[in-house]
Amino acid sequence: MSLNKKLLAGTIAGLLVSANAGAVVLGVDPARQYAIELTKPVVLSDAGDLIEARLNYNFSDGEVRYGRLECTAGTAELTPVGVPTTSAAGVSLGAVNGAGTPALFFSITDDVVGGSTEAINIIFDVSTELLTNGNVDCAFSIYDQPSQAQAGGATGRIASAGTNGVFRPFIRSVPSFAFVATPGQAIADVEATNGAYTDFLTNGVFGSISHDLVAAPPFNEDGVQITLADLFAAGTNIDVAGDYTAASDVELDGSSANTLTNTLATFIIGSNSVAGNLEYFADLATPILESLYTATLDVTANAGFTIADVGPQAAGEIVRNGTQLQAPLAQVPNGYISRMVLTNTGNVARPYEIAVQGETGNTIGTANLTGNVPANGTLVVELPTVLTSFTGAPRATLNVTVAAPNNQIQGLYQIVNPAVGSISNHVMVRPGTN
């Protein structure tokens, strides 16, 4: 792959007025942008772009000076394609030295008696090899001696691009595409027709994903605007991880997952763009679990491109609209009465489930983790029947989920010391609200 560029511009102590369409005029035109995903090093093959520098220096009759065209060291190497030309008669150019390096240098000789040379442009046709994704900035200067032009720097410089040889933008490596997951929330409904949490309150849309080229796509190595087909091979997927134990299908942008397990939905996209919702379709029999979801672009790149996977990115969540209660510290020491009280002001009995958490190293035996809170009633649960054994201290955290509207259920943790008659009551907290 090779690239011919109009590198210089605004050259030699003034702005370049280019006679060639598409030239990058340093300090005037924006840098040319190429896909950052191109595997480096890469020789660009962008035919027709030239490096053009206005002399902006009035030679004396027969005067010889020395030009230096250079780019940021370590970012690019230049190789001349043929002999540089000029936009008008007046100067002749010597052989170009430095091929395959970041700098080219050569002689410039005045060959016209009388007249002005300052408006003459030097036109370079070069092959540019990008070495890294770093910025490529370039400058052109005229020096008094050939050794000074070869060395570069301030010594012997008599004219330059900008002020004191300042480098101007030439090439930028920029991203070609954007993969973005936008989190949303779907609510599993405790009042679902087929049973608590078997369907969603409205729908199962829990987020969205966009994958496409950026708004102003950069160039491929050949100077043609990049496409997704240039970048991505058939094995490119979008993986959305989370809980799908109650799912009959999962869709992205209206298309079903190509594979679906209890923990992963995979969508094969290849070189296609995507812009749409992530939607969970319940099987209408299994209770939908609360879960967080993440999305990853799993990339298979075409030859000539280096593209890392993108993500995981937060893609959304499923929550339940039932009641969640917590006793952060429930204790069952010997000689004490320890209990949990659940009340239901609704006219339907509601099932509950207890999840027990313990400290690291404390193995807790459990039993009787499920039951029902009666309609318009109260249920007292003696905690020794739930927390049956400990390898450490007799204490735990209780997380209680009740398949009921949040405003119908209340919970209380109580511990009593019968020896002295003391009673301690703690209203069970609602996670995320205290």
C-alpha positions in Angstrom: 0.0 0.0 0.0 1.4 3.4 -0.8 0.3 7.0 -0.5 1.1 10.1 -2.4 0.5 13.2 -0.4 0.5 17.0 -0.8 2.5 17.3 2.3 3.7 20.8 2.7 1.8 23.9 2.7 1.9 27.2 4.3 5.5 26.6 3.6 8.7 28.6 3.9 7.7 31.6 6.0 4.3 32.0 4.4 1.1 30.3 3.3 1.2 27.9 0.3 -1.2 28.6 -2.5 -1.7 25.2 -4.0 -2.3 24.6 -7.7 -3.1 21.0 -7.1 -6.6 20.0 -5.9 -6.7 18.3 -2.6 -3.4 19.5 -1.3 -2.8 19.7 2.4 -1.6 23.2 3.1 0.2 23.1 6.4 -1.2 25.5 8.9 -4.2 26.1 6.6 -5.9 22.8 5.7 -6.8 20.1 8.2 -4.7 17.0 8.4 -5.6 14.1 6.2 -7.3 11.4 8.3 -6.6 7.6 8.0 -8.1 4.7 9.8 -6.3 4.1 13.1 -7.2 0.4 12.7 -4.7 0.0 9.8 -2.0 -2.4 10.9 1.3 -0.4 11.3 3.6 0.0 9.6 1.6 0.5 6.4 2.6 2.2 3.2 -0.2 4.3 2.0 -1.3 4.2 -1.7 -3.3 7.3 -1.9 -2.5 8.3 -5.5 -2.6 11.9 -6.6 -1.8 13.7 -3.4 1.4 15.7 -3.5 3.6 17.6 -1.1 3.7 21.1 -2.3 5.8 23.9 -0.9 5.9 27.5 -1.9 9.5 28.8 -2.0 8.6 32.3 -0.7 12.2 33.1 -1.1 13.7 35.3 -3.8 16.9 33.7 -5.1 19.7 35.8 -6.5 20.8 34.9 -10.0 22.6 31.6 -9.9 22.2 31.2 -6.1 22.2 27.7 -4.7 20.4 26.8 -1.5 19.3 23.5 0.1 15.8 22.4 0.9 14.7 20.0 3.7 11.2 18.4 3.8 10.7 16.5 7.2 8.1 14.9 9.3 7.9 14.0 13.0 10.6 11.4 13.7 9.3 7.9 14.5 5.8 8.5 12.9 6.4 8.2 9.2 9.0 7.7 6.5 9.0 9.3 3.1 10.3 7.9 -0.2 10.3 10.1 -3.3 8.5 8.8 -6.4 10.4 10.4 -9.3 12.0 13.8 -9.3 10.3 16.8 -7.7 8.9 19.3 -10.1 8.2 23.0 -9.9 5.1 25.0 -10.7 7.0 27.4 -13.0 10.4 27.8 -14.5 13.0 29.6 -12.4 14.8 27.1 -10.2 16.1 23.6 -10.8 16.2 20.9 -8.2 19.0 18.4 -7.4 18.7 14.8 -6.5 16.6 14.0 -3.5 18.5 12.3 -0.6 17.1 10.6 2.5 14.7 8.2 0.9 13.1 5.9 3.5 13.6 8.3 6.4 11.4 11.1 7.9 13.4 13.8 6.1 14.3 14.5 2.4 16.9 17.1 1.4 18.1 18.4 -2.0 19.6 21.4 -3.7 17.7 24.3 -5.2 19.4 26.4 -7.9 18.3 29.6 -9.4 18.5 29.3 -13.2 16.8 32.5 -14.4 18.5 35.8 -14.9 16.4 38.4 -13.2 12.8 37.9 -12.1 11.4 36.6 -8.9 11.3 33.0 -7.6 9.3 33.5 -4.4 5.9 32.4 -5.9 7.3 29.1 -7.3 6.0 25.9 -5.7 8.1 22.8 -5.2 5.9 19.7 -5.9 6.9 16.4 -4.3 5.4 13.0 -5.2 6.3 10.7 -2.2 5.3 7.3 -0.9 4.5 7.7 2.8 4.9 4.8 5.3 3.0 5.2 8.6 5.0 3.7 11.4 2.6 4.3 14.3 -0.7 5.8 15.2 1.0 9.0 16.3 0.4 12.4 14.7 2.5 13.1 11.6 3.4 16.7 11.4 5.7 18.1 8.7 7.8 21.2 7.8 9.8 22.5 4.9 12.9 24.7 5.3 15.7 26.3 3.2 19.3 26.1 4.5 22.5 27.8 3.6 24.7 24.6 3.4 23.9 21.0 2.4 25.2 19.6 5.7 22.7 22.0 7.5 19.8 20.8 5.3 20.8 17.2 6.1 21.0 17.8 9.8 18.0 20.0 10.2 17.4 22.3 13.1 17.9 26.1 13.4 21.6 26.3 12.3 21.8 27.8 8.8 18.0 27.9 8.3 17.1 31.0 6.2 13.4 30.3 5.5 10.9 27.8 6.8 7.3 26.7 7.0 5.7 28.9 9.6 8.0 30.4 12.2 11.3 28.8 13.0 10.6 25.5 11.3 7.4 24.9 13.2 5.7 21.6 12.2 2.2 21.6 10.9 -0.5 18.8 10.8 -0.2 16.4 7.9 -1.7 13.0 8.8 -3.8 11.8 11.7 -4.8 8.3 12.6 -8.4 8.4 13.9 -11.1 5.8 14.8 -13.2 4.6 12.0 -16.2 3.2 13.9 -18.0 3.6 17.2 -19.6 0.8 19.3 -21.9 2.2 22.0 -24.2 0.5 24.4 -26.9 2.7 26.1 -28.3 1.2 29.3 -32.0 1.0 29.9 -34.3 -0.8 32.3 -37.0 -3.4 31.9 -39.4 -4.2 34.9 -40.5 -7.7 35.6 -44.0 -7.4 36.9 -45.1 -8.9 40.2 -48.7 -8.8 38.9 -48.1 -10.7 35.7 -51.0 -12.8 34.4 -49.2 -16.1 34.5 -47.6 -15.5 37.9 -45.3 -13.1 39.7 -42.4 -11.9 37.4 -43.3 -14.1 34.4 -43.7 -11.1 32.2 -42.7 -7.5 32.0 -44.7 -4.4 33.2 -44.6 -2.9 29.7 -42.0 -4.6 27.5 -38.6 -6.3 27.8 -36.5 -3.5 26.2 -33.6 -3.2 28.6 -31.1 -1.1 26.5 -29.9 -0.3 23.1 -26.7 -0.7 20.9 -25.3 1.3 18.1 -22.4 0.1 15.9 -21.5 2.0 12.8 -18.8 4.1 11.1 -18.1 7.5 12.7 -19.9 10.5 11.2 -16.9 11.5 9.1 -15.1 8.2 8.3 -11.4 8.5 7.6 -9.5 7.0 4.6 -8.4 3.5 4.0 -4.7 3.1 3.0 -5.7 3.8 -0.7 -7.3 7.1 0.1 -10.8 5.8 -0.3 -13.2 6.4 2.5 -13.2 3.3 4.9 -16.2 1.0 5.1 -17.3 -1.6 7.7 -16.7 -4.2 5.1 -13.0 -3.1 4.9 -12.7 -3.5 8.6 -14.7 -6.5 9.8 -14.8 -10.1 8.8 -17.7 -12.6 9.0 -16.8 -13.7 12.5 -17.6 -10.4 14.2 -20.3 -10.7 16.9 -22.0 -8.7 19.6 -22.2 -10.6 22.9 -24.7 -9.5 25.5 -24.1 -11.2 28.9 -26.7 -11.4 31.7 -29.4 -13.7 32.9 -31.7 -15.3 30.3 -33.1 -18.2 32.3 -36.7 -17.1 31.6 -36.1 -16.0 28.0 -37.7 -17.5 25.0 -35.9 -15.1 22.7 -33.7 -12.0 22.8 -33.6 -9.5 20.0 -31.1 -6.8 18.9 -32.4 -4.3 16.4 -35.4 -6.6 15.7 -33.2 -9.7 15.0 -33.1 -12.8 17.2 -29.9 -13.9 18.8 -28.0 -16.4 16.8 -27.2 -18.3 19.9 -28.8 -18.0 23.3 -27.8 -19.6 26.6 -28.9 -18.9 30.2 -26.1 -16.3 30.4 -25.2 -15.1 26.9 -27.0 -13.8 23.8 -24.8 -13.7 20.7 -25.6 -11.8 17.5 -23.5 -12.4 14.4 -23.1 -9.0 12.6 -20.0 -9.4 10.4 -19.6 -6.1 8.6 -23.1 -4.9 9.1 -24.1 -1.8 11.2 -26.5 -2.1 14.1 -28.7 0.6 15.7 -31.6 -0.6 17.8 -33.0 -1.9 21.1 -32.1 -5.0 23.1 -35.3 -6.8 24.0 -35.9 -9.8 26.3 -38.9 -12.0 25.4 -40.1 -14.0 28.4 -41.3 -17.6 28.2 -44.3 -16.5 30.3 -43.8 -19.4 32.7 -40.5 -18.9 34.4 -40.0 -16.0 36.9 -37.7 -13.4 35.3 -34.7 -12.8 37.5 -33.1 -9.4 38.2 -29.9 -8.9 36.3 -27.3 -6.5 34.9 -26.4 -6.8 31.2 -23.1 -6.0 29.4 -22.4 -5.8 25.7 -19.1 -6.6 23.9 -18.1 -6.2 20.3 -16.2 -9.5 19.6 -14.1 -8.5 16.6 -12.7 -10.6 13.8 -10.7 -8.1 11.7 -9.9 -8.4 8.0 -6.2 -8.7 6.9 -4.4 -5.4 7.2 -6.3 -4.2 10.2 -5.7 -4.5 14.0 -8.9 -4.1 16.0 -9.4 -4.9 19.7 -12.7 -6.1 21.1 -14.8 -3.3 22.5 -16.3 -3.7 25.9 -17.8 -5.0 28.0 -20.0 -1.9 28.2 -23.0 -1.5 30.6 -26.1 -2.4 28.4 -29.0 -2.2 30.8 -30.8 -4.1 33.6 -33.9 -6.0 34.5 -35.5 -5.2 37.9 -38.6 -6.4 39.7 -41.4 -4.2 40.9 -42.1 -6.4 43.9 -41.0 -5.9 47.5 -37.4 -6.3 48.7 -36.5 -6.2 52.4 -33.3 -6.6 54.2 -32.2 -7.3 57.8 -28.5 -6.3 57.6 -27.6 -8.0 60.9 -29.9 -10.8 62.1 -28.6 -12.7 65.2 -29.6 -15.9 66.8 -27.5 -16.2 70.0 -28.4 -18.8 72.6 -30.9 -17.7 75.2 -32.5 -15.1 72.9 -35.6 -15.0 70.8 -34.9 -13.9 67.2 -37.7 -13.5 64.7 -38.8 -11.8 61.4 -42.2 -10.4 61.0 -43.9 -9.9 57.6 -47.2 -8.1 57.2 -49.4 -8.0 54.1 -52.2 -5.4 53.7 -53.3 -6.7 50.3 -56.2 -9.1 49.8 -54.0 -11.8 48.1 -51.6 -14.1 49.9 -48.1 -13.4 48.7 -45.1 -15.8 48.4 -41.7 -14.8 49.8 -38.2 -16.1 49.5 -35.2 -15.6 51.9 -31.6 -15.3 50.6 -29.0 -15.6 53.4 -25.6 -13.9 53.2 -22.8 -14.6 55.7 -19.3 -13.4 56.6 -16.3 -14.9 54.8 -15.5 -18.2 56.5 -18.8 -18.6 58.2 -20.8 -21.4 56.7 -24.4 -21.1 57.5 -27.0 -23.9 57.4 -30.4 -22.9 56.2 -34.0 -24.2 56.0 -37.5 -23.0 55.4 -36.4 -20.2 53.0 -39.8 -19.9 51.3 -43.4 -19.4 52.4 -46.5 -17.2 52.0 -47.6 -14.1 53.8 -51.4 -14.4 54.3 -53.8 -11.9 52.8 -54.5 -9.0 55.2 -52.3 -10.9 57.7 -49.1 -11.2 59.6 -46.5 -13.9 59.5 -43.9 -14.5 62.3 -40.9 -16.5 61.3 -38.7 -17.8 64.1 -35.2 -17.3 62.8 -33.6 -20.4 64.4 -35.8 -22.4 61.9 -34.2 -20.5 59.0 -30.6 -20.1 60.3 -30.0 -23.6 61.5 -26.2 -23.7 62.0 -23.0 -21.6 61.9 -19.3 -22.4 61.7 -18.7 -18.8 63.0 -20.6 -16.2 64.9 -24.4 -16.8 64.9 -25.4 -13.9 62.7 -26.2 -13.3 59.0 -27.8 -10.9 56.6 -31.3 -11.7 55.4 -32.5 -10.6 52.0 -36.3 -11.1 51.6 -38.1 -10.9 48.3 -41.9 -10.8 48.4 -44.0 -11.2 45.2 -46.2 -8.3 46.1 -46.5 -4.6 45.3 -44.0 -2.7 47.4 -46.7 -0.7 49.2 -48.5 -3.8 50.6 -45.6 -5.4 52.5 -43.7 -4.4 55.6 -41.0 -6.2 57.5 -39.6 -6.2 61.0 -36.6 -7.9 62.6 -36.9 -8.5 66.4 -34.6 -9.9 69.0 -35.7 -10.4 72.6 -33.7 -11.1 75.8 -36.3 -13.0 78.0 -33.9 -13.0 81.0 -34.2 -9.2 81.4 -37.3 -8.6 79.3 -35.6 -6.3 76.8 -36.9 -6.1 73.2 -35.1 -4.6 70.2 -37.2 -3.9 67.0 -35.6 -3.0 63.7 -37.7 -2.1 60.6 -36.3 -4.0 57.7 -34.7 -1.7 55.2 -35.6 -1.4 51.5 -32.3 -1.6 49.6 -31.4 1.5 47.8 -33.8 3.7 49.8 -32.0 4.2 53.1 
